[in-house]
Amino acid sequence: MTKKKLRFKKRNILSILGIILLTVFLVLFFKLGIVPINSAVIIGLIVLGLLLILGIFLANRKNDILKTLGIILLLISIFINGLGIFVLYHVNNFFDKAFKEEVITSTSTYYLVTSKKSGLTKKAVKGNILYYESNKDITKANKKLKEAYENITLKKSDNANEMFKQISEDKEKLMFIEKKFYSSIFDFDKTLNEDDYVILDKINIKSKITSKRNKSNSFNIYLWGSDFTDMYMDFNMIVTVNPDTNKILLTSIPRDYYIPVAGHNGQRDKLSFMGAQGIDTVVKSVEDYFDTKIDYYVTFNAKNVPQVIDTLGGVEYCSDEAYEVNKIKLIPGVKDGYRQLNEKIYIKAGCQTISGIEAVSVVRPRKQFNGGDAKRQEYIRKVIVGVLKKVKDPNTVMNYSNVMDSMSDLYQMTVPRDKINYLIKTTIKNGGNWEIIEQSVNGEDGHDKVFLSDFVDWVKYPNEEDVKNASKEINDLLK
């Protein structure tokens, strides 16, 4: 190989690298599809192209000054495109994972249970097995149980309390029951002792929901936030979005709201316990009761919220009043998923930056606030607003990789990517100038049957006028 050819390769390696990086950048840019293609964007892309072309042209001149200037332009082009590729790659990856057409919404776990005194083992399972129909997946679970054990007969029980007592008294040997219901029953019936029972086997049932295709620009999203144990749904909200009017309506619903469960002949349960029925049942129940269509849903896992907020470097939290709460510590495996510490967190009137654990500590209490759960829902909204503001901060861009990773297990959603793209484009076009309207529904506290059983717990009987007015506001914004 001649020296001339060798010099040619060295001189043009930056040019080749620049062409490759610009090509990759453009592919990722158009795949992302969230930036409106207006004159400013077109000019920016043209400038990137001209920068590379000019760099290549000058780098191949014989004049040393022009050659040096060309190399500098090529290095600038490579740096800009490389940085753009880094950001676009991670954002595209996040979008690909987050916005799917079909998601596994949940895994329902069912326990095969016996009493300690029975002495039964998994290998000795046979005969009658009592089951309680606490949710719609029990049919699939029963089928899998029959496939796992040949010599069994499934018998439906209409009374969960009685079923547990039959097992503990050794009148029946085996029962089959959904995990959340099993874990909760000992809180409701203090005559039952969890130590008297043994879990012999577990059956998992996975459920999928396909995104609905809403052709309208406006739509409803149901936000559903779990507690630290992922057992109960503490946060419930309908988010109504109308990009044409640049308005977003947030409708908060109390966790204890006692509404009819879809498909159960008018039988009611409170929202926080309705999760045992599956997200599709919850969404259908809310749709029916508020006389509106829920197009998509988002479920949040509260356990990951501290990690996200800490990755963001904390969030701004603005309070109308000063108050104090006990700091909590998240402990996986314990009953409530956390322990309350003696250490205090002091919130001042006004705005302050709070960490992840401070955020969940602030929104966890209910009874100490005037207004109870309604006040807590307000505090949760403030934390969510703080997270959204921080995510939009340009300084967050350089930390996108860690932020995206920390958010990956925070939620599941059925909002398709094209809707998200359209929302982001709209936000860029209107400069983030969304009008956010808040409303909430209320009711009266009382006691009633929950978990579609004879167990009694605190509930909130809905104020029908509140529900009617909220429904009207939601449906008017959708028009």
C-alpha positions as CSV (number, residue, x, y, z in Angstrom):
1,M,0.0,0.0,0.0
2,T,1.4,3.4,-1.0
3,K,2.0,6.3,1.4
4,K,-0.5,8.4,-0.6
5,K,-3.3,5.9,-0.1
6,L,-2.5,5.6,3.6
7,R,-2.6,9.3,4.0
8,F,-5.9,9.3,2.2
9,K,-7.4,6.9,4.7
10,K,-6.2,8.8,7.7
11,R,-7.5,12.0,6.3
12,N,-10.9,10.7,5.6
13,I,-11.6,8.5,8.6
14,L,-13.3,11.4,10.4
15,S,-15.4,12.0,7.3
16,I,-16.6,8.4,7.2
17,L,-17.3,8.4,10.9
18,G,-19.2,11.7,10.6
19,I,-21.4,10.3,7.8
20,I,-22.2,7.1,9.8
21,L,-23.1,9.1,12.9
22,L,-25.3,11.6,11.0
23,T,-27.1,8.7,9.3
24,V,-27.7,6.9,12.7
25,F,-28.9,10.2,14.2
26,L,-31.4,10.8,11.5
27,V,-32.8,7.2,11.7
28,L,-33.3,7.5,15.5
29,F,-34.7,11.0,15.2
30,F,-37.4,10.1,12.7
31,K,-38.1,6.8,14.6
32,L,-38.8,8.7,17.8
33,G,-41.3,10.9,15.9
34,I,-42.1,13.3,18.8
35,V,-40.7,16.5,17.3
36,P,-43.0,18.6,15.0
37,I,-41.4,18.9,11.6
38,N,-41.6,22.7,11.3
39,S,-39.3,25.2,9.7
40,A,-37.0,25.5,12.7
41,V,-36.5,21.7,12.8
42,I,-35.9,21.5,9.1
43,I,-33.3,24.3,9.3
44,G,-31.6,22.5,12.2
45,L,-31.3,19.3,10.3
46,I,-30.0,21.1,7.2
47,V,-27.4,22.9,9.3
48,L,-26.2,19.5,10.7
49,G,-25.9,18.2,7.1
50,L,-24.1,21.3,5.9
51,L,-21.8,21.2,8.9
52,L,-20.7,17.7,7.9
53,I,-20.5,18.4,4.2
54,L,-18.5,21.6,4.8
55,G,-16.2,19.7,7.2
56,I,-15.5,16.9,4.6
57,F,-14.9,19.5,1.8
58,L,-12.5,21.6,3.8
59,A,-10.7,18.6,5.4
60,N,-9.7,17.5,1.8
61,R,-8.2,20.9,0.8
62,K,-4.5,21.2,0.3
63,N,-4.4,24.4,2.3
64,D,-3.4,23.5,5.9
65,I,-5.6,26.2,7.4
66,L,-8.6,25.1,5.5
67,K,-7.8,21.5,6.3
68,T,-7.5,22.2,10.0
69,L,-10.8,24.1,9.9
70,G,-12.5,21.2,8.2
71,I,-11.2,18.7,10.8
72,I,-12.6,21.0,13.6
73,L,-16.0,21.1,11.9
74,L,-15.9,17.4,11.5
75,L,-15.1,16.9,15.2
76,I,-18.0,19.3,16.1
77,S,-20.3,17.3,13.8
78,I,-19.2,14.1,15.4
79,F,-19.7,15.4,18.9
80,I,-23.2,16.8,18.2
81,N,-24.4,13.7,16.4
82,G,-22.8,11.4,19.0
83,L,-24.5,13.2,21.8
84,G,-27.8,13.2,19.9
85,I,-27.5,9.4,19.3
86,F,-26.9,8.8,23.0
87,V,-30.0,10.6,24.0
88,L,-32.2,9.4,21.2
89,Y,-31.1,5.8,21.7
90,H,-32.1,5.7,25.3
91,V,-35.4,7.7,24.7
92,N,-36.3,5.3,21.9
93,N,-35.5,2.3,24.1
94,F,-37.6,3.7,26.9
95,F,-40.5,4.3,24.5
96,D,-40.3,0.9,23.0
97,K,-40.5,-0.7,26.4
98,A,-43.0,1.6,27.9
99,F,-45.6,2.0,25.1
100,K,-46.6,-1.4,23.8
101,E,-49.8,-2.4,22.0
102,E,-50.2,-5.2,24.5
103,V,-49.0,-5.6,28.0
104,I,-49.1,-8.2,30.7
105,T,-51.2,-6.3,33.2
106,S,-50.7,-8.6,36.2
107,T,-50.0,-12.0,37.5
108,S,-52.7,-13.4,39.7
109,T,-51.4,-15.9,42.2
110,Y,-53.5,-18.6,43.8
111,Y,-52.6,-20.6,46.9
112,L,-53.4,-24.3,47.5
113,V,-53.7,-24.3,51.3
114,T,-54.2,-26.9,54.0
115,S,-54.1,-26.7,57.8
116,K,-51.1,-27.5,59.8
117,K,-52.9,-30.2,61.8
118,S,-53.8,-32.0,58.6
119,G,-50.1,-33.0,58.0
120,L,-50.7,-33.1,54.2
121,T,-47.9,-32.6,51.8
122,K,-47.9,-31.5,48.1
123,K,-47.4,-35.1,47.0
124,A,-50.5,-36.3,48.9
125,V,-52.9,-33.8,47.4
126,K,-56.1,-35.5,46.4
127,G,-59.9,-35.5,47.0
128,N,-62.0,-32.4,47.6
129,I,-60.6,-28.9,47.2
130,L,-62.8,-25.9,48.3
131,Y,-62.4,-22.7,46.3
132,Y,-63.8,-19.2,46.7
133,E,-64.6,-17.2,43.6
134,S,-62.9,-13.9,44.6
135,N,-62.1,-12.9,41.0
136,K,-62.7,-13.8,37.3
137,D,-59.4,-15.6,36.9
138,I,-60.4,-18.4,39.2
139,T,-61.7,-20.4,36.2
140,K,-58.3,-20.4,34.5
141,A,-56.6,-21.1,37.9
142,N,-59.0,-24.1,38.5
143,K,-58.1,-25.5,35.1
144,K,-54.3,-25.3,35.8
145,L,-54.9,-26.9,39.2
146,K,-56.7,-29.8,37.6
147,E,-53.8,-30.2,35.1
148,A,-51.3,-30.3,38.0
149,Y,-53.3,-32.8,40.2
150,E,-55.3,-35.6,38.7
151,N,-57.3,-37.0,41.6
152,I,-59.0,-33.9,42.8
153,T,-62.6,-32.6,42.9
154,L,-63.2,-28.8,43.0
155,K,-66.1,-27.6,45.2
156,K,-67.2,-24.0,45.2
157,S,-67.7,-22.3,48.6
158,D,-70.0,-19.3,48.9
159,N,-68.7,-18.2,52.3
160,A,-65.0,-17.5,52.7
161,N,-65.1,-17.3,56.5
162,E,-66.8,-20.7,56.6
163,M,-64.3,-22.2,54.2
164,F,-61.3,-21.2,56.3
165,K,-63.0,-22.6,59.4
166,Q,-63.7,-25.9,57.7
167,I,-60.0,-26.2,56.9
168,S,-58.8,-25.1,60.3
169,E,-61.2,-27.6,62.0
170,D,-60.0,-30.3,59.7
171,K,-63.5,-30.9,58.3
172,E,-62.1,-30.3,54.9
173,K,-58.4,-30.8,53.9
174,L,-57.7,-28.4,51.1
175,M,-58.8,-25.0,49.7
176,F,-57.7,-22.9,46.7
177,I,-57.8,-19.1,47.0
178,E,-56.3,-16.0,45.4
179,K,-53.2,-14.6,47.1
180,K,-54.5,-11.0,47.9
181,F,-57.7,-12.4,49.3
182,Y,-55.8,-14.9,51.4
183,S,-53.4,-12.3,52.8
184,S,-56.2,-9.9,53.7
185,I,-58.7,-12.3,55.3
186,F,-56.7,-12.5,58.5
187,D,-57.0,-8.7,58.9
188,F,-60.8,-8.9,58.7
189,D,-61.4,-12.1,60.8
190,K,-59.4,-12.0,64.0
191,T,-60.6,-15.5,64.9
192,L,-58.4,-16.8,62.1
193,N,-54.7,-17.3,62.7
194,E,-52.4,-17.4,59.7
195,D,-50.0,-19.7,61.5
196,D,-52.6,-22.4,61.4
197,Y,-52.4,-22.8,57.6
198,V,-49.8,-24.1,55.2
199,I,-49.4,-23.1,51.6
200,L,-48.7,-26.3,49.6
201,D,-48.5,-24.9,46.1
202,K,-48.9,-21.7,44.0
203,I,-50.6,-21.3,40.6
204,N,-49.9,-18.2,38.5
205,I,-52.3,-16.7,36.0
206,K,-51.1,-14.0,33.6
207,S,-53.6,-11.6,32.0
208,K,-53.2,-9.4,29.0
209,I,-55.1,-6.4,27.8
210,T,-54.8,-5.0,24.3
211,S,-54.8,-1.2,23.8
212,K,-58.0,0.2,22.6
213,R,-57.8,2.2,19.4
214,N,-59.2,5.6,20.0
215,K,-59.5,7.6,16.8
216,S,-60.4,10.8,18.6
217,N,-57.7,13.2,19.7
218,S,-59.2,13.5,23.2
219,F,-59.2,10.5,25.6
220,N,-59.4,9.3,29.2
221,I,-56.6,7.6,31.1
222,Y,-57.2,5.8,34.4
223,L,-54.4,6.2,36.9
224,W,-54.2,3.5,39.4
225,G,-51.5,3.6,42.1
226,S,-50.6,0.7,44.4
227,D,-49.4,0.7,48.0
228,F,-46.0,-0.6,49.0
229,T,-47.2,-4.1,49.3
230,D,-48.8,-4.0,45.8
231,M,-51.9,-5.4,47.5
232,Y,-54.2,-2.4,47.5
233,M,-54.8,0.5,45.1
234,D,-54.4,3.7,47.1
235,F,-54.5,6.2,44.2
236,N,-57.3,6.5,41.7
237,M,-57.7,9.2,39.1
238,I,-59.3,9.8,35.7
239,V,-57.1,12.0,33.5
240,T,-59.0,13.5,30.6
241,V,-56.8,14.9,27.9
242,N,-58.0,17.2,25.0
243,P,-55.0,18.3,22.9
244,D,-57.3,20.4,20.7
245,T,-58.2,22.7,23.6
246,N,-54.9,22.2,25.4
247,K,-56.8,21.1,28.6
248,I,-56.2,18.3,31.0
249,L,-58.8,17.4,33.7
250,L,-57.7,15.5,36.7
251,T,-60.6,13.7,38.5
252,S,-59.5,12.3,41.9
253,I,-61.5,9.3,43.3
254,P,-61.2,8.3,47.0
255,R,-59.6,4.9,47.6
256,D,-62.5,3.7,49.7
257,Y,-65.2,4.7,47.1
258,Y,-67.9,2.0,47.2
259,I,-69.1,1.4,43.7
260,P,-70.7,-1.5,41.8
261,V,-68.3,-4.1,40.6
262,A,-68.8,-4.8,36.8
263,G,-70.2,-8.2,36.1
264,H,-71.4,-8.9,39.7
265,N,-75.0,-7.9,39.5
266,G,-74.7,-4.6,41.3
267,Q,-72.6,-6.0,44.2
268,R,-70.3,-3.3,45.5
269,D,-66.7,-3.1,46.7
270,K,-64.3,-0.2,47.4
271,L,-61.7,0.7,44.8
272,S,-58.7,-0.1,46.9
273,F,-59.8,-3.8,47.2
274,M,-61.2,-4.1,43.7
275,G,-57.7,-4.7,42.4
276,A,-58.2,-8.4,43.2
277,Q,-60.7,-8.5,40.4
278,G,-58.1,-7.4,37.8
279,I,-57.5,-4.0,36.2
280,D,-60.0,-4.7,33.4
281,T,-62.8,-5.2,35.9
282,V,-61.7,-2.0,37.8
283,V,-61.7,0.1,34.5
284,K,-65.1,-1.3,33.4
285,S,-66.6,-0.5,36.9
286,V,-65.3,3.1,36.8
287,E,-66.5,3.5,33.2
288,D,-70.0,2.3,34.2
289,Y,-70.3,4.4,37.3
290,F,-69.0,7.6,35.9
291,D,-70.8,7.1,32.6
292,T,-67.7,7.7,30.5
293,K,-65.3,5.7,28.4
294,I,-61.8,4.9,29.8
295,D,-59.5,4.5,26.7
296,Y,-56.3,3.6,28.5
297,Y,-54.9,2.9,31.9
298,V,-51.6,3.4,33.8
299,T,-50.8,1.5,37.0
300,F,-48.1,2.8,39.3
301,N,-45.9,0.7,41.6
302,A,-45.3,2.9,44.7
303,K,-42.2,0.8,45.7
304,N,-40.1,2.3,42.9
305,V,-41.1,6.0,43.4
306,P,-38.2,6.8,45.8
307,Q,-35.7,5.4,43.3
308,V,-37.1,7.5,40.5
309,I,-37.2,10.7,42.5
310,D,-33.6,10.2,43.9
311,T,-32.4,9.5,40.3
312,L,-33.9,12.9,39.3
313,G,-32.1,14.5,42.2
314,G,-35.2,15.1,44.2
315,V,-38.4,17.0,43.2
316,E,-40.0,20.3,44.1
317,Y,-42.9,19.9,46.6
318,C,-45.1,22.9,47.2
319,S,-47.4,23.0,50.2
320,D,-50.1,25.5,51.3
321,E,-49.3,24.8,54.9
322,A,-46.6,23.7,57.3
323,Y,-46.8,20.2,58.8
324,E,-44.7,17.3,60.0
325,V,-44.9,13.5,59.4
326,N,-42.9,10.5,60.5
327,K,-40.2,9.3,58.2
328,I,-40.8,5.7,56.9
329,K,-38.4,3.0,55.8
330,L,-39.3,0.6,53.0
331,I,-38.8,-3.0,54.1
332,P,-39.7,-5.7,51.5
333,G,-41.5,-8.7,53.0
334,V,-43.0,-7.1,56.1
335,K,-46.8,-6.8,56.3
336,D,-47.3,-3.2,55.1
337,G,-44.0,-3.0,53.1
338,Y,-42.6,-0.3,55.4
339,R,-41.9,0.7,59.0
340,Q,-42.6,4.1,60.5
341,L,-39.6,5.7,62.2
342,N,-39.4,8.1,65.1
343,E,-37.5,10.6,62.9
344,K,-39.6,13.6,61.7
345,I,-39.9,15.2,58.3
346,Y,-40.8,18.9,58.5
347,I,-42.7,20.4,55.5
348,K,-42.8,24.2,55.4
349,A,-45.4,26.3,53.8
350,G,-44.2,27.1,50.3
351,C,-41.9,25.1,47.9
352,Q,-39.0,22.9,48.9
353,T,-36.9,20.0,47.3
354,I,-37.6,16.6,48.8
355,S,-36.0,13.2,48.3
356,G,-37.6,10.0,47.3
357,I,-38.2,8.6,50.8
358,E,-39.3,12.0,52.0
359,A,-41.9,12.1,49.2
360,V,-43.5,8.7,50.1
361,S,-43.3,9.6,53.8
362,V,-45.2,12.9,53.1
363,V,-48.0,11.3,51.2
364,R,-48.4,8.1,53.2
365,P,-50.4,9.4,56.3
366,R,-54.1,9.7,56.0
367,K,-55.7,10.1,59.4
368,Q,-53.6,13.0,60.6
369,F,-54.8,15.3,57.7
370,N,-57.9,17.3,57.9
371,G,-59.9,15.8,55.0
372,G,-58.4,12.3,55.3
373,D,-57.9,10.5,52.1
374,A,-59.0,13.5,50.0
375,K,-56.1,15.5,51.5
376,R,-53.7,12.7,50.9
377,Q,-54.8,12.5,47.2
378,E,-54.0,16.2,46.9
379,Y,-50.5,15.6,48.3
380,I,-49.9,12.7,45.9
381,R,-50.9,15.0,43.0
382,K,-48.3,17.5,44.1
383,V,-45.5,14.9,44.1
384,I,-46.6,13.7,40.6
385,V,-46.5,17.3,39.4
386,G,-43.0,17.7,40.8
387,V,-41.8,14.6,39.0
388,L,-43.2,15.8,35.7
389,K,-41.6,19.2,36.1
390,K,-38.2,17.6,36.8
391,V,-38.5,15.2,33.9
392,K,-39.0,18.1,31.5
393,D,-36.0,19.9,32.9
394,P,-33.2,20.1,30.3
395,N,-30.6,19.2,33.0
396,T,-32.3,15.8,33.2
397,V,-31.5,15.0,29.6
398,M,-27.9,14.1,30.4
399,N,-29.1,11.6,33.0
400,Y,-31.8,10.1,30.8
401,S,-30.3,6.6,30.8
402,N,-30.5,6.3,34.6
403,V,-33.9,8.0,34.8
404,M,-35.4,5.8,32.1
405,D,-34.1,2.6,33.8
406,S,-35.5,3.7,37.2
407,M,-38.9,4.3,35.6
408,S,-39.1,1.1,33.7
409,D,-40.7,-0.9,36.5
410,L,-42.7,2.0,38.0
411,Y,-45.8,1.5,35.9
412,Q,-47.6,-0.5,33.2
413,M,-49.7,1.2,30.6
414,T,-51.9,0.6,27.6
415,V,-51.4,4.1,26.0
416,P,-50.0,3.4,22.5
417,R,-46.9,5.1,21.3
418,D,-48.6,7.1,18.6
419,K,-50.8,8.8,21.3
420,I,-47.7,9.6,23.3
421,N,-46.0,11.0,20.3
422,Y,-49.0,13.2,19.5
423,L,-49.1,14.5,23.1
424,I,-45.4,15.4,23.1
425,K,-45.7,17.1,19.7
426,T,-48.7,19.1,20.9
427,T,-46.7,20.0,24.1
428,I,-43.8,21.2,22.0
429,K,-46.1,23.2,19.7
430,N,-48.0,24.9,22.5
431,G,-44.8,25.5,24.5
432,G,-46.1,23.3,27.4
433,N,-49.0,25.6,27.8
434,W,-51.6,23.1,29.1
435,E,-54.4,24.2,31.3
436,I,-54.7,21.7,34.1
437,I,-58.1,21.5,35.8
438,E,-58.7,19.6,39.0
439,Q,-61.8,18.1,40.5
440,S,-62.6,15.4,43.0
441,V,-65.6,13.4,44.2
442,N,-66.6,12.8,47.8
443,G,-69.1,11.0,49.9
444,E,-69.9,9.7,53.4
445,D,-67.8,7.3,55.5
446,G,-69.4,4.1,56.7
447,H,-69.0,0.3,57.1
448,D,-70.0,-2.3,54.6
449,K,-69.2,-5.6,53.0
450,V,-65.9,-5.7,51.0
451,F,-63.9,-8.1,48.8
452,L,-67.3,-9.5,47.4
453,S,-67.6,-11.4,50.7
454,D,-69.1,-11.1,54.2
455,F,-66.1,-9.2,55.5
456,V,-66.9,-5.7,56.7
457,D,-64.5,-2.7,56.4
458,W,-64.4,1.1,56.1
459,V,-66.0,2.4,52.9
460,K,-67.0,5.8,51.5
461,Y,-70.5,5.9,50.1
462,P,-70.4,8.1,46.9
463,N,-72.1,11.5,46.8
464,E,-74.2,10.9,43.7
465,E,-74.4,14.6,42.8
466,D,-70.6,14.8,42.9
467,V,-70.3,11.8,40.6
468,K,-72.9,13.3,38.2
469,N,-71.1,16.7,38.0
470,A,-67.7,15.1,37.6
471,S,-69.1,12.9,34.8
472,K,-70.4,15.9,33.0
473,E,-67.1,17.8,33.2
474,I,-65.2,14.7,31.9
475,N,-67.6,14.1,28.9
476,D,-67.8,17.8,28.1
477,L,-64.0,18.0,27.8
478,L,-63.9,14.9,25.5
479,K,-66.1,16.7,23.0
